[in-house]
Amino acid sequence: MDTNAYVAFLVIGALIVLVDGQFVYHSGKRYLANGQGESESGASMARLVAVLFHIATLGVLALISTIDFPGGTTPTAIVGRIGVFLLVLALAHGITIAVLSRQREEQVVEQINTRMNAPRPADHSLNDPVVSPVPGQEGRDPRVSPSIESGTPYTTDRY
């Protein structure tokens, strides 16, 4: 491959990586922003994932540029290299989406755990009697009426 074709392949590949990396960063930032509007941690995680994506795919671009394709400097050889690079880029993009999805799942689990472990306000209605006592009856708990069979209050001894 001559110098012009080599440079053209590298420039086209780098532009594709930069555009796709920006999609990853901006979409990942929105995806990882939690519901309370606190997107600082989501933005920093998306930035780290996007930087990793850029570095990895630019490295793959550099490696693919060194592989000798049949056809030399013809446009067919350049299109073939770009095609192989796009396939590898799609794989890298899929891996990046999987990483962002896992981070989002961890955020959701953390939010659920935070909600479950948050102190709840004391419910004083639990100490109130279930039913109102009969007028004239002393105390908090009402008395039980006698059973039909034995003429005494109900017991739990039989069951």
Backbone torsions as a table, in degrees:
resi	resn	phi	psi	omega
1	MET	NA	130.8	179.6
2	ASP	-76.8	173.3	-173.7
3	THR	-63.8	-40.3	-178.9
4	ASN	-64.3	-43.8	179.5
5	ALA	-66.6	-38.9	179.9
6	TYR	-63.7	-46.6	179.7
7	VAL	-66.7	-39.7	178.8
8	ALA	-61.8	-42.9	178.3
9	PHE	-62.6	-45.0	-179.4
10	LEU	-65.5	-40.3	-179.0
11	VAL	-68.3	-46.2	179.4
12	ILE	-62.4	-44.5	179.2
13	GLY	-62.3	-43.3	-179.7
14	ALA	-65.4	-39.4	177.3
15	LEU	-63.8	-41.7	178.2
16	ILE	-62.4	-42.6	179.1
17	VAL	-63.1	-44.5	-178.2
18	LEU	-64.9	-41.6	179.3
19	VAL	-65.9	-46.7	-179.7
20	ASP	-65.8	-37.1	177.8
21	GLY	-63.8	-36.5	177.1
22	GLN	-68.4	-36.8	173.8
23	PHE	-61.5	-43.7	179.8
24	VAL	-61.7	-45.8	-176.9
25	TYR	-64.6	-52.4	-174.9
26	HIS	-69.5	-40.6	177.6
27	SER	-68.7	-39.6	178.4
28	GLY	-65.2	-36.8	178.8
29	LYS	-63.2	-44.4	177.7
30	ARG	-68.5	-37.3	-177.6
31	TYR	-67.2	-37.5	-177.0
32	LEU	-89.3	-6.4	177.5
33	ALA	-69.0	127.9	-178.4
34	ASN	-82.0	173.0	-173.1
35	GLY	-67.7	-20.0	-177.6
36	GLN	-85.2	4.5	179.4
37	GLY	83.6	5.8	178.3
38	GLU	-90.9	96.3	-174.5
39	SER	-106.0	8.3	-177.9
40	GLU	-63.4	-47.1	-178.9
41	SER	-70.2	-36.1	176.8
42	GLY	-65.2	-39.7	179.5
43	ALA	-67.7	-40.5	179.9
44	SER	-68.3	-38.1	177.9
45	MET	-67.3	-41.6	178.0
46	ALA	-63.8	-37.1	178.3
47	ARG	-65.0	-43.2	178.6
48	LEU	-63.2	-43.1	179.7
49	VAL	-65.7	-39.8	179.6
50	ALA	-66.2	-39.7	177.7
51	VAL	-64.2	-43.7	177.2
52	LEU	-60.8	-41.8	177.9
53	PHE	-60.4	-47.2	-179.9
54	HIS	-60.6	-47.9	-177.4
55	ILE	-62.9	-46.3	-177.3
56	ALA	-65.3	-45.2	-176.9
57	THR	-73.7	-32.6	173.9
58	LEU	-67.0	-35.2	174.7
59	GLY	-64.7	-41.2	176.7
60	VAL	-65.0	-39.1	176.7
61	LEU	-58.7	-44.8	179.4
62	ALA	-63.9	-39.6	179.2
63	LEU	-68.3	-41.7	179.7
64	ILE	-65.5	-31.3	-179.8
65	SER	-67.0	-21.4	-179.4
66	THR	-89.3	-13.0	-179.5
67	ILE	-75.6	136.1	-179.3
68	ASP	-88.0	114.1	177.8
69	PHE	-96.2	149.0	175.5
70	PRO	-67.0	145.1	179.2
71	GLY	110.1	-14.0	175.1
72	GLY	63.2	-112.1	-174.2
73	THR	-102.7	8.5	-177.8
74	THR	-68.9	156.6	176.4
75	PRO	-59.0	-28.5	178.5
76	THR	-63.6	-40.7	179.3
77	ALA	-67.1	-39.6	179.2
78	ILE	-66.5	-43.2	178.5
79	VAL	-64.6	-37.2	176.7
80	GLY	-62.2	-43.4	177.3
81	ARG	-63.2	-44.0	179.6
82	ILE	-64.3	-37.7	177.6
83	GLY	-62.6	-45.3	177.4
84	VAL	-62.7	-42.0	179.4
85	PHE	-63.2	-40.4	178.8
86	LEU	-64.1	-36.9	176.5
87	LEU	-64.5	-43.6	178.0
88	VAL	-66.5	-38.0	178.0
89	LEU	-63.8	-39.1	177.1
90	ALA	-63.1	-40.1	177.0
91	LEU	-63.7	-44.0	178.8
92	ALA	-64.3	-38.4	178.5
93	HIS	-64.4	-42.0	177.4
94	GLY	-62.5	-41.0	177.7
95	ILE	-64.4	-40.0	178.8
96	THR	-64.2	-41.3	177.3
97	ILE	-63.0	-39.4	177.9
98	ALA	-63.2	-39.8	178.0
99	VAL	-64.5	-44.9	179.0
100	LEU	-64.7	-38.0	178.5
101	SER	-64.3	-40.9	178.2
102	ARG	-65.1	-40.7	177.9
103	GLN	-62.7	-39.8	178.8
104	ARG	-64.7	-41.9	178.0
105	GLU	-61.3	-40.9	178.0
106	GLU	-64.3	-37.0	177.0
107	GLN	-64.3	-42.8	-179.4
108	VAL	-63.9	-43.8	178.7
109	VAL	-62.9	-41.0	178.7
110	GLU	-64.2	-39.7	177.8
111	GLN	-65.2	-40.7	178.7
112	ILE	-64.8	-44.2	178.9
113	ASN	-63.8	-38.1	178.3
114	THR	-64.5	-43.1	178.9
115	ARG	-65.3	-39.4	-177.7
116	MET	-70.6	-33.5	-176.9
117	ASN	-92.6	-0.5	180.0
118	ALA	-69.4	140.2	178.4
119	PRO	-65.1	136.2	-179.8
120	ARG	-98.9	147.3	177.3
121	PRO	-66.1	145.0	-179.3
122	ALA	-65.6	134.2	178.8
123	ASP	-101.5	100.0	-176.6
124	HIS	-73.9	-12.8	179.8
125	SER	-70.4	-14.6	178.3
126	LEU	-69.3	-22.6	-179.6
127	ASN	-88.8	-9.7	179.3
128	ASP	-74.4	153.4	178.2
129	PRO	-65.4	151.2	-178.9
130	VAL	-69.2	-43.2	177.4
131	VAL	-125.1	160.6	177.8
132	SER	-76.2	138.8	177.7
133	PRO	-65.3	155.1	177.0
134	VAL	-66.2	140.4	178.9
135	PRO	-55.4	131.4	179.9
136	GLY	92.1	-9.7	-179.7
137	GLN	-84.3	136.7	-179.4
138	GLU	-84.2	149.2	169.6
139	GLY	91.4	176.3	-175.3
140	ARG	-80.9	-43.0	-174.8
141	ASP	-91.6	132.6	177.6
142	PRO	-72.5	156.1	178.2
143	ARG	-81.6	152.5	-179.9
144	VAL	-90.7	139.3	177.8
145	SER	-72.9	155.5	-177.7
146	PRO	-68.2	152.5	177.9
147	SER	-74.4	156.2	-178.2
148	ILE	-70.4	-39.3	-174.7
149	GLU	-70.3	-47.1	-171.4
150	SER	-108.4	-10.8	179.2
151	GLY	75.0	12.4	177.4
152	THR	-119.7	166.3	177.0
153	PRO	-60.7	154.3	-179.7
154	TYR	-59.8	144.7	176.2
155	THR	-127.2	162.9	177.1
156	THR	-106.2	10.6	-177.2
157	ASP	-66.9	-32.8	-173.8
158	ARG	-78.4	-21.6	-171.4
159	TYR	-106.2	NA	NA
